[in-house]
Amino acid sequence: MIHAPSLAIGAAIAAVVIIIAFVGFDSISNQKELILEPTPTIQQADSPKITINTFLDNGSPVLGDSNAPITLIEFGDYQCHFCNVFFHSTEEDILKKYIETGKVKMIFKDYNIIGPDSVNASHGAHCASDQELFWEYHDILYSNWTGENNGWASSENLARFAQEIGLDMDIWTECMMNGSHSKSIIASNNDAKSLELTGTPAFFVIGPDGKTTRLFGAQPFETFEKVFESELEK
């Protein structure tokens, strides 16, 4: 259930410079550029070393109790079909049974493989995070998903979502125009590539003993439940 076109689309995006073009505002004089490189298919001698920071840095604020024994990391793209499937079919059950009960905490990390709107949506969420509303913005993005590269995540719509969750629009707009979180988004994409991810969503479950379990695709709740319960028994 991995997002099927990921490799081809990721390579196409990597061939061009993705510009944070927020045309819905008055000025674009401070545009930032994001350059995404192809996901490596062969382990290179100089490949980045995988550390715990590869999973935890450059992501969202923690959802849940920061002291929860299990950490769930999702690498996703806001335009990804199967990321949206996971959000609507599985995430709520994980939230109710494991996150709200203090057993699991969750971090979302960007892996922008579909198009420029994916990058802009990531910026929208990070700029919302500056006002402590990351997860509210994350949720409204997936709640308004209608497909890939069809305009639902346009600059105008991203601004409307920001208004709907009550963000200070002056602060949020300035953040978007300045591309304030470009480095973090690029770093998150690089983390995904260092983990050799080839699609979204991709998940990593880090248990109390540091053991990491990788799950690909929009897995059903029962798959996550099995991994969580196994880790909680340790």
Beta strands, then each sheet from edge to edge (+ up, - down):
strand 1: 17-19
strand 2: 33-35
strand 3: 70-76
strand 4: 104-110
strand 5: 202-206
strand 6: 212-216
sheet 1: 1+ 2-
sheet 2: 4+ 3+ 5- 6+
end
